[in-house]
Structures are given as structure tokens and as C-alpha cells.
Amino acid sequence: MTAAFDSIVVVDWSAPDRRPTDAVRIGVAGQCEEAPGAFPTREAALDWLVGRLVAAHAAGRRALVGF
């Protein structure tokens, strides 16, 4: 049996609107070119996430993303 997804991504999006240090966290299990971690803003986290998902899609990999 093969896995349904190549990567599983979990995003802790519950950061407050103000900008505390490392407000948004992303964790990945499976294939990922670089280790994710903490991001200062939701925008920075989203930029990182979209870039990785576009690359994964182009390579034919599947990802499950949960917020």
C-alpha cells in the first residue's frame, strides 16, 4: 500500500494580530526541501507555504495541509 500523501503540513495559525516574535509555526512530516519553523507574521508563513506547495505540485507530490 502506498501513502496517500507525500507530506503532511500542520500550521498553527492562531497568532494574535500584533507581531510577537515567531507568531506562526509550521511543521512538516515527509518530503520538504528545507525545515520550516516559526514565522513572525501570517504573511511570511503563507509566502513560505505557497512556495513549497507550488514546488511540490510541480514535482508531482501530494500534500495534506491543516490549519
C-alpha positions as CSV (number, residue, x, y, z in Angstrom):
1,M,0.0,0.0,0.0
2,T,1.3,3.5,-0.8
3,A,0.8,6.6,1.2
4,A,-2.0,8.9,0.1
5,F,0.3,12.0,0.7
6,D,4.0,12.7,0.3
7,S,3.9,15.4,3.0
8,I,1.7,16.4,5.9
9,V,1.8,20.1,6.9
10,V,0.4,21.5,10.1
11,V,0.1,25.3,10.5
12,D,-0.5,26.9,13.9
13,W,-2.3,30.0,12.6
14,S,-3.6,31.1,16.0
15,A,-1.2,34.0,16.4
16,P,-2.6,37.4,17.6
17,D,-2.9,40.3,15.2
18,R,0.0,42.1,16.8
19,R,3.5,41.0,15.8
20,P,5.1,38.9,18.6
21,T,8.3,37.1,17.7
22,D,7.8,33.8,15.9
23,A,4.0,34.0,16.0
24,V,3.1,31.4,13.3
25,R,4.6,27.9,13.4
26,I,4.7,25.3,10.6
27,G,5.6,21.6,11.0
28,V,6.1,19.2,8.1
29,A,6.3,15.4,8.1
30,G,7.6,13.9,4.9
31,Q,9.3,15.4,1.9
32,C,10.5,19.0,2.4
33,E,13.5,20.8,0.9
34,E,14.1,22.9,4.0
35,A,12.9,22.7,7.5
36,P,10.1,25.0,8.3
37,G,9.7,26.6,11.7
38,A,8.5,29.9,13.2
39,F,7.5,32.9,11.2
40,P,7.0,36.5,12.5
41,T,3.8,37.1,10.5
42,R,1.0,35.2,8.8
43,E,2.1,36.7,5.5
44,A,5.6,35.4,5.9
45,A,4.3,31.9,6.8
46,L,1.9,32.0,3.8
47,D,4.6,33.0,1.4
48,W,6.8,30.1,2.6
49,L,3.9,27.6,2.5
50,V,2.7,28.6,-1.0
51,G,6.2,28.4,-2.4
52,R,6.7,24.9,-1.1
53,L,3.2,23.7,-2.2
54,V,3.8,25.1,-5.8
55,A,7.2,23.2,-5.9
56,A,5.6,20.0,-4.6
57,H,2.8,20.2,-7.1
58,A,5.2,20.8,-10.0
59,A,7.2,17.7,-8.9
60,G,4.0,15.6,-8.8
61,R,4.0,15.3,-5.0
62,R,0.8,15.4,-2.8
63,A,0.5,17.3,0.4
64,L,-2.2,17.4,3.1
65,V,-2.3,20.8,4.8
66,G,-4.2,21.5,8.1
67,F,-4.7,24.8,9.9
